[in-house]
């Protein structure tokens, strides 16, 4: 569900004409629909309302402080993985007691900042990390809360190898069979209270079933821990809920909730969720302009001004993003966004970026209506892990970001300049 629609062959973001906007702001451009973002947050919240969860939006999926602020205003907490994300959350005015902090490599200074901020909890990834955070808390006189991230050993066969995390041999969390010993060793700590379990099994997870398996295992563990005298008051069930990369591709929130809610009702647990892409994914598109069209052997290359430096997902995970011109004849208005759209007599092309890498491909062998130099293409479902994974490779400035609400468009991040690229290098200093 989103508010990117064609009117008489012209793409609109809510009530804003995308071509007119791109003429004003330039390309490449990340464009977000506020209504779409808020719709997904609200709908997920409604579906899981029986559990009254704390929804901690995963900042790594799309971290512009103006978007974070919108979600915080609706009551969202945040899932962070670095001091930089903590800073973003604070700049957006997120209440720090709604922030949960995951990640395998938290540094001492990041830990000090998070303890000082009074975050909700640390998701603990190893024995060594627990001991370090506890020692820092004791030394600074702070107290913190901790959830042990366990590996339930459920691998989702549909998740790309680079984004699966629930299997036994990953760098994340500790094996579930080490958990009892972990609690025996650490649950009496005065400065770091270990009172919960954290799961995150990968992303995206295209069916409720892996969650069910993981949560069942966690509940068995929680029973065991409670019977041994530990206080377990919280279960964080992580993120990974899918976005619609193709029309109707992901389960509905009601589907996920129907499987998950009954397991967790009446367990006397506070529930935390860490959704990222399911909220931000469909709320953003990447607008890029066609620079050149050329042939190479039998292939037709459409060369655009965005590439793997602006959206790395196709190059990194072979991810599918639907791509379509923003202005088309009525016959070419797409009825749905899908990989196997009936080819309406359209040529298959390679949509590639300007980067000097053969792998700089946004779409391979993709049917596209005829396009010419200067036309705009929209790359859909680019809101999650789009802008946050942008790089400056080939000394390309980062794109601008625009937020649309009804007929109003707001520049929420200006396009980087060449000066932004070299500014940190200007004043070499002895060290
Ligand atoms: N919680 C934890 C502990 C995570 O590691 C992640 C994502 C999330 C929550 C949010 O997952 P989401 O709901 O957004 O799926 N760059 C990859 C995805 C990497 C995910 C990393 N962790 C991609 O573009 O597909």
Boltz pocket constraint, residues with backbone or C-beta under 6 A from the ligand:
constraints:
  - pocket:
      binder: B
      contacts: [[A, 58], [A, 61], [A, 79], [A, 102], [A, 103], [A, 162], [A, 163], [A, 199], [A, 200], [A, 202], [A, 203], [A, 204], [A, 238], [A, 239], [A, 240], [A, 241], [A, 274], [A, 275], [A, 276], [A, 277], [A, 278], [A, 313], [A, 317], [A, 384], [A, 385]]
      max_distance: 6.0
